[in-house]
Amino acid sequence: MKKISILLVLLLTIATAFAKPPKNQYVRIKTSYGNVIIRLYNQTPLHRDNFIKLAKQGFYNGTLFHRVIQNFMIQGGDPDSRDTTKNKPGAELGNGDLKYTVPAEFRDSLFHKRGVLAAARDDNPAKASSACQFYIVEGKRWTAGKLDTLEMTRLKGRKIPGWQRDIYTTVGGVPHLDQNYTVYGEVVSGIDMVDLIAAVKKDERDRPLTDIPMTVVVLSKKECKQLDKLLWPEAK
């Protein structure tokens, strides 16, 4: 009887270990220019869960990257961009949304380095995010002098922490967006896709001349665990 009890405890322990959810949730954005895999930040649960919900519903499938600016970002997720009555060549996109916003989730540790996923928004005073539109930062590398100038001008005296300055000068990004738009994920694979899309020919509204539709897939628990193990091997 004692041996059976021990065996049951061992089996339950093993089952519990395998049942543990992954530490992070990842999504894949597919385009004709390649794919990116993005880790959604646990520090921004409202944005993370909203993006997962929409992706599982298939909301993003067929929407376009409708606004691209080289050395800055690529933007997508406008529901109007897959509406054939509104997405004709040359038509302005970027005004479509859902009937709610997501409260801002600014975190000092999350900033606009190259490759981050962030939420677009309108000019609402609470800086609440669009329910669906997002952008991925391509960015550029900054010199220390240009960061100094940025602090005195557009940042109105706000100092960029030293460790962030190191990343802006080596990896790149768009520091003037920090604390203004919620950052809620980052590319962990496939950043070349962002560079390729950012460089396409576009019209005067920064819309690509050739449509770039996307498909967004939420990765399975197994895939997320594999990525956790690959990216964070020291984590237990």
MARLUM-657771 format. One record per residue (C-alpha): residue number from 1; x, y, z. Coordinates in Angstrom, 2 decimals. Example, Ala and Ser with C-alpha at 12.3 -4.5 7.8 and 13.67 -1.06 7.14 Angstrom:
2
+------+---------+---------+---------+
| rodo |      c1 |      c2 |      c3 |
+------+---------+---------+---------+
|    1 |   12.30 |   -4.50 |    7.80 |
|    2 |   13.67 |   -1.06 |    7.14 |
+------+---------+---------+---------+
This chain:
236
+------+---------+---------+---------+
| rodo |      c1 |      c2 |      c3 |
+------+---------+---------+---------+
|    1 |    0.00 |    0.00 |    0.00 |
|    2 |    2.86 |    2.33 |    0.87 |
|    3 |    4.57 |    1.66 |   -2.49 |
|    4 |    1.35 |    2.44 |   -4.35 |
|    5 |    1.01 |    5.75 |   -2.47 |
|    6 |    4.59 |    6.74 |   -3.32 |
|    7 |    4.00 |    5.86 |   -6.95 |
|    8 |    0.85 |    7.99 |   -7.05 |
|    9 |    2.73 |   10.93 |   -5.55 |
|   10 |    5.46 |   10.58 |   -8.18 |
|   11 |    2.92 |   10.40 |  -10.98 |
|   12 |    1.10 |   13.48 |   -9.68 |
|   13 |    4.41 |   15.36 |   -9.39 |
|   14 |    5.33 |   14.53 |  -12.97 |
|   15 |    1.85 |   15.44 |  -14.23 |
|   16 |    1.98 |   18.77 |  -12.40 |
|   17 |    5.39 |   19.57 |  -13.88 |
|   18 |    4.15 |   18.96 |  -17.41 |
|   19 |    0.95 |   20.90 |  -16.75 |
|   20 |    2.80 |   24.09 |  -15.80 |
|   21 |    2.14 |   26.84 |  -18.33 |
|   22 |    5.03 |   28.43 |  -20.24 |
|   23 |    6.62 |   31.47 |  -18.64 |
|   24 |    5.93 |   33.61 |  -21.71 |
|   25 |    3.42 |   33.75 |  -24.54 |
|   26 |    4.69 |   34.08 |  -28.10 |
|   27 |    2.96 |   34.94 |  -31.38 |
|   28 |    4.06 |   34.62 |  -34.99 |
|   29 |    3.30 |   37.31 |  -37.57 |
|   30 |    3.54 |   35.97 |  -41.12 |
|   31 |    3.93 |   38.12 |  -44.25 |
|   32 |    5.26 |   37.73 |  -47.79 |
|   33 |    8.46 |   39.38 |  -46.50 |
|   34 |    9.05 |   36.70 |  -43.88 |
|   35 |    7.92 |   36.00 |  -40.33 |
|   36 |    8.64 |   37.37 |  -36.89 |
|   37 |    8.15 |   35.67 |  -33.55 |
|   38 |    7.23 |   38.07 |  -30.76 |
|   39 |    7.35 |   37.51 |  -27.02 |
|   40 |    4.49 |   39.32 |  -25.29 |
|   41 |    5.50 |   40.95 |  -22.01 |
|   42 |    4.01 |   39.68 |  -18.77 |
|   43 |    4.54 |   43.17 |  -17.30 |
|   44 |    1.74 |   44.48 |  -19.54 |
|   45 |   -1.03 |   41.92 |  -18.98 |
|   46 |   -3.89 |   44.03 |  -20.34 |
|   47 |   -2.19 |   44.49 |  -23.71 |
|   48 |   -0.83 |   40.93 |  -23.75 |
|   49 |   -4.21 |   39.34 |  -23.12 |
|   50 |   -6.01 |   41.66 |  -25.56 |
|   51 |   -3.57 |   40.84 |  -28.36 |
|   52 |   -3.86 |   37.10 |  -27.68 |
|   53 |   -7.66 |   37.33 |  -27.68 |
|   54 |   -7.77 |   39.09 |  -31.03 |
|   55 |   -5.16 |   36.80 |  -32.57 |
|   56 |   -7.05 |   33.67 |  -31.48 |
|   57 |  -10.21 |   35.12 |  -33.03 |
|   58 |   -8.34 |   35.54 |  -36.32 |
|   59 |   -8.95 |   39.29 |  -36.18 |
|   60 |   -5.56 |   40.24 |  -37.63 |
|   61 |   -5.60 |   37.79 |  -40.52 |
|   62 |   -5.79 |   39.73 |  -43.76 |
|   63 |   -5.13 |   43.14 |  -42.21 |
|   64 |   -2.29 |   45.14 |  -43.72 |
|   65 |    0.87 |   46.83 |  -42.63 |
|   66 |   -0.62 |   50.11 |  -43.80 |
|   67 |    1.98 |   52.64 |  -42.60 |
|   68 |    5.73 |   52.15 |  -42.87 |
|   69 |    8.55 |   54.62 |  -42.18 |
|   70 |   12.14 |   53.49 |  -42.60 |
|   71 |   14.34 |   53.88 |  -39.50 |
|   72 |   11.15 |   54.34 |  -37.47 |
|   73 |    8.44 |   51.64 |  -37.48 |
|   74 |    5.89 |   49.55 |  -39.38 |
|   75 |    2.24 |   49.83 |  -38.32 |
|   76 |   -0.72 |   47.51 |  -38.86 |
|   77 |   -3.89 |   46.05 |  -37.40 |
|   78 |   -6.46 |   48.48 |  -38.80 |
|   79 |   -9.67 |   46.49 |  -39.50 |
|   80 |  -10.46 |   48.87 |  -42.38 |
|   81 |   -7.34 |   47.59 |  -44.15 |
|   82 |   -9.05 |   44.28 |  -44.96 |
|   83 |  -12.34 |   45.89 |  -45.92 |
|   84 |  -12.46 |   45.88 |  -49.72 |
|   85 |  -14.71 |   48.95 |  -49.72 |
|   86 |  -12.13 |   50.97 |  -47.78 |
|   87 |   -8.70 |   49.62 |  -48.76 |
|   88 |   -8.59 |   50.60 |  -52.42 |
|   89 |   -5.14 |   51.61 |  -53.74 |
|   90 |   -4.33 |   55.11 |  -52.55 |
|   91 |   -7.06 |   55.16 |  -49.89 |
|   92 |   -6.07 |   56.47 |  -46.47 |
|   93 |   -5.90 |   53.80 |  -43.77 |
|   94 |   -5.24 |   53.98 |  -40.05 |
|   95 |   -8.55 |   55.29 |  -38.73 |
|   96 |  -10.22 |   51.93 |  -38.09 |
|   97 |  -10.53 |   50.54 |  -34.58 |
|   98 |  -12.73 |   48.57 |  -32.21 |
|   99 |  -15.22 |   50.01 |  -29.73 |
|  100 |  -12.89 |   50.09 |  -26.74 |
|  101 |   -9.41 |   51.14 |  -25.71 |
|  102 |   -6.77 |   49.48 |  -23.52 |
|  103 |   -5.50 |   51.48 |  -20.51 |
|  104 |   -1.88 |   52.59 |  -20.78 |
|  105 |    0.64 |   50.27 |  -19.13 |
|  106 |    3.85 |   52.28 |  -18.98 |
|  107 |    6.79 |   50.53 |  -17.33 |
|  108 |   10.22 |   52.10 |  -16.77 |
|  109 |   11.88 |   48.85 |  -17.81 |
|  110 |   10.03 |   48.70 |  -21.16 |
|  111 |   11.13 |   51.18 |  -23.81 |
|  112 |   11.24 |   51.69 |  -27.57 |
|  113 |   14.36 |   49.75 |  -28.48 |
|  114 |   14.65 |   48.20 |  -31.94 |
|  115 |   12.24 |   45.29 |  -32.40 |
|  116 |    9.63 |   46.09 |  -29.76 |
|  117 |    5.89 |   45.72 |  -30.27 |
|  118 |    3.86 |   48.72 |  -29.12 |
|  119 |    0.29 |   49.98 |  -29.26 |
|  120 |   -0.85 |   52.80 |  -31.51 |
|  121 |   -3.33 |   55.33 |  -30.15 |
|  122 |   -5.08 |   58.60 |  -30.84 |
|  123 |   -4.51 |   61.84 |  -28.92 |
|  124 |   -6.64 |   60.93 |  -25.87 |
|  125 |   -5.28 |   62.54 |  -22.67 |
|  126 |   -5.07 |   59.22 |  -20.79 |
|  127 |   -2.82 |   57.82 |  -23.55 |
|  128 |   -5.02 |   54.74 |  -23.72 |
|  129 |   -4.12 |   52.37 |  -26.54 |
|  130 |   -5.99 |   51.41 |  -29.66 |
|  131 |   -7.73 |   48.08 |  -29.15 |
|  132 |   -6.11 |   46.61 |  -32.24 |
|  133 |   -3.59 |   48.79 |  -34.06 |
|  134 |    0.07 |   48.18 |  -33.25 |
|  135 |    3.54 |   48.91 |  -34.57 |
|  136 |    6.92 |   47.22 |  -34.54 |
|  137 |    9.96 |   49.46 |  -34.10 |
|  138 |   12.75 |   49.40 |  -36.66 |
|  139 |   14.43 |   52.49 |  -35.23 |
|  140 |   17.93 |   53.79 |  -35.72 |
|  141 |   21.13 |   54.10 |  -33.71 |
|  142 |   21.61 |   57.36 |  -31.83 |
|  143 |   24.79 |   59.15 |  -30.86 |
|  144 |   25.24 |   60.32 |  -27.28 |
|  145 |   25.11 |   63.93 |  -28.49 |
|  146 |   21.80 |   63.45 |  -30.30 |
|  147 |   20.33 |   61.81 |  -27.21 |
|  148 |   21.45 |   64.84 |  -25.17 |
|  149 |   19.71 |   67.13 |  -27.63 |
|  150 |   16.59 |   64.98 |  -27.59 |
|  151 |   16.41 |   65.19 |  -23.79 |
|  152 |   16.53 |   68.99 |  -23.91 |
|  153 |   13.98 |   69.34 |  -26.72 |
|  154 |   11.31 |   66.71 |  -27.37 |
|  155 |   11.71 |   65.06 |  -23.95 |
|  156 |   11.51 |   68.45 |  -22.18 |
|  157 |   14.31 |   67.62 |  -19.75 |
|  158 |   13.41 |   64.01 |  -19.04 |
|  159 |   16.62 |   62.00 |  -18.72 |
|  160 |   17.06 |   58.68 |  -20.49 |
|  161 |   18.55 |   56.13 |  -18.04 |
|  162 |   22.16 |   55.21 |  -18.77 |
|  163 |   21.44 |   51.55 |  -19.48 |
|  164 |   18.77 |   52.56 |  -22.02 |
|  165 |   21.14 |   55.05 |  -23.63 |
|  166 |   23.61 |   52.21 |  -24.13 |
|  167 |   20.97 |   50.27 |  -26.07 |
|  168 |   19.84 |   53.27 |  -28.10 |
|  169 |   23.43 |   53.93 |  -29.18 |
|  170 |   24.26 |   50.30 |  -30.03 |
|  171 |   21.01 |   48.54 |  -30.96 |
|  172 |   18.83 |   51.53 |  -31.83 |
|  173 |   15.23 |   52.53 |  -31.34 |
|  174 |   12.91 |   55.55 |  -31.08 |
|  175 |   13.40 |   57.05 |  -27.58 |
|  176 |   11.03 |   60.00 |  -28.01 |
|  177 |    8.07 |   57.57 |  -27.90 |
|  178 |    8.91 |   56.28 |  -24.42 |
|  179 |    6.22 |   56.85 |  -21.77 |
|  180 |    3.84 |   57.97 |  -24.51 |
|  181 |    2.89 |   54.67 |  -26.14 |
|  182 |    2.65 |   51.31 |  -24.38 |
|  183 |    5.38 |   48.81 |  -25.26 |
|  184 |    4.12 |   45.25 |  -24.74 |
|  185 |    6.35 |   42.79 |  -26.58 |
|  186 |    9.52 |   42.29 |  -28.57 |
|  187 |   10.74 |   40.41 |  -31.63 |
|  188 |   12.84 |   37.38 |  -30.67 |
|  189 |   13.24 |   36.02 |  -34.20 |
|  190 |   12.94 |   37.42 |  -37.73 |
|  191 |   13.74 |   41.12 |  -37.31 |
|  192 |   14.81 |   41.17 |  -40.98 |
|  193 |   11.12 |   41.13 |  -41.89 |
|  194 |   10.69 |   44.52 |  -40.23 |
|  195 |   13.65 |   45.99 |  -42.12 |
|  196 |   12.36 |   44.69 |  -45.46 |
|  197 |    8.85 |   46.04 |  -44.95 |
|  198 |   10.12 |   49.40 |  -43.69 |
|  199 |   12.11 |   49.82 |  -46.94 |
|  200 |    9.28 |   49.20 |  -49.45 |
|  201 |    8.07 |   51.89 |  -51.84 |
|  202 |    5.13 |   53.85 |  -50.46 |
|  203 |    2.80 |   56.75 |  -51.21 |
|  204 |    2.60 |   60.20 |  -49.62 |
|  205 |    0.66 |   58.73 |  -46.67 |
|  206 |    3.42 |   56.17 |  -46.00 |
|  207 |    1.19 |   53.36 |  -47.23 |
|  208 |    3.05 |   50.64 |  -49.19 |
|  209 |    2.25 |   50.77 |  -52.90 |
|  210 |    1.82 |   46.99 |  -52.83 |
|  211 |   -0.38 |   45.67 |  -50.03 |
|  212 |    1.34 |   43.68 |  -47.27 |
|  213 |   -1.24 |   41.48 |  -45.52 |
|  214 |   -0.43 |   39.57 |  -42.37 |
|  215 |   -1.48 |   36.44 |  -40.53 |
|  216 |   -1.06 |   36.31 |  -36.75 |
|  217 |   -0.81 |   32.96 |  -34.97 |
|  218 |   -0.66 |   32.33 |  -31.21 |
|  219 |    1.98 |   29.68 |  -30.59 |
|  220 |    1.04 |   26.52 |  -28.71 |
|  221 |    2.06 |   25.87 |  -25.11 |
|  222 |    4.61 |   23.34 |  -26.34 |
|  223 |    6.14 |   25.84 |  -28.76 |
|  224 |    6.21 |   28.54 |  -26.06 |
|  225 |    7.96 |   26.20 |  -23.61 |
|  226 |   10.53 |   25.34 |  -26.26 |
|  227 |   11.20 |   29.02 |  -26.89 |
|  228 |   11.43 |   29.72 |  -23.17 |
|  229 |   14.02 |   26.96 |  -22.86 |
|  230 |   15.97 |   28.26 |  -25.86 |
|  231 |   15.87 |   31.93 |  -24.88 |
|  232 |   16.07 |   31.60 |  -21.10 |
|  233 |   18.06 |   28.40 |  -20.43 |
|  234 |   19.01 |   29.58 |  -16.95 |
|  235 |   15.35 |   29.93 |  -15.89 |
|  236 |   13.93 |   27.09 |  -13.83 |
+------+---------+---------+---------+
